[in-house]
Structure formats: structure tokens, C-alpha cells
């Protein structure tokens, strides 16, 4: 988890002008992809205390350099919801970073979205896929150090 926050901070430090297209989105997989779900079924949480079911993280999605207006941010959240659904997510934990907090003259917003998969509806094969992904990730990290 600590590595993820370091990556988030590093990516937030990088700025570039972009509209809401593929270039301003990046995905850091934390778990395997599952069969897609319906975007309308993806629950949106803004506080961890709202999540009442056991879950695992599928990955971290960042949608960067958005204009800080309500309509743009709503479109960003809907785009994130569709992306989470495409990875098989059941829910998303939503946060944001606004560069105005750091005194940026032309502030932009980065949506930070964790894709969540509920654990209480997974099969044994699903758990095995998540376990294998975690093991492979650990091996890849140890080889790159």
C-alpha cells in the first residue's frame, strides 16, 4: 500500500495539459481483471467507512488534469465507473487531488479511484487468480530491485 501512495504522489507531481481522453488516464493493476460488470451496478464510495462488505483491490485508476468544474468532474467519475466495470469491479473508492491546494495558478483536479471487488461473491478460482496475481507482483518487484 505504501508503494501505491508513493506512486500516486509522484504522478500527481507531474503535470501536463490534457482533456478527458486516454492520455490523461492511467491504471495501476493491483489484482487481476474479472468478467466485466455493468457500470450502473458499480457502487461509489467516498469514505472507507461506507464500505460494509469484504473486498480486494483490483487497481488504482487516475484521471488527471481535469478542469475543477462540476460537469467535468461528474464526467470523470462516470468515466471512472465505466473503467472499473470493464475490469470487473463491484465498487470504487473515490478521492481527488486539487492542485489549488498547492497554490497552482491554473488549478487542475486528479481523480483517484480504487477499483474494488467484493470478496463475498468470489469463487475459489477467483481467489486463486487474486493470490497468483499477488505472488507474481511480489516476484516482479523483487526482480526489479
Helices and strands as residue ranges (DSSP letters): H 2-13, G 22-24, E 25-29, G 39-41, E 43-45, G 48-50, E 55-66, H 70-86, E 91-98, G 99-102, E 109-118, G 119-121, H 124-144
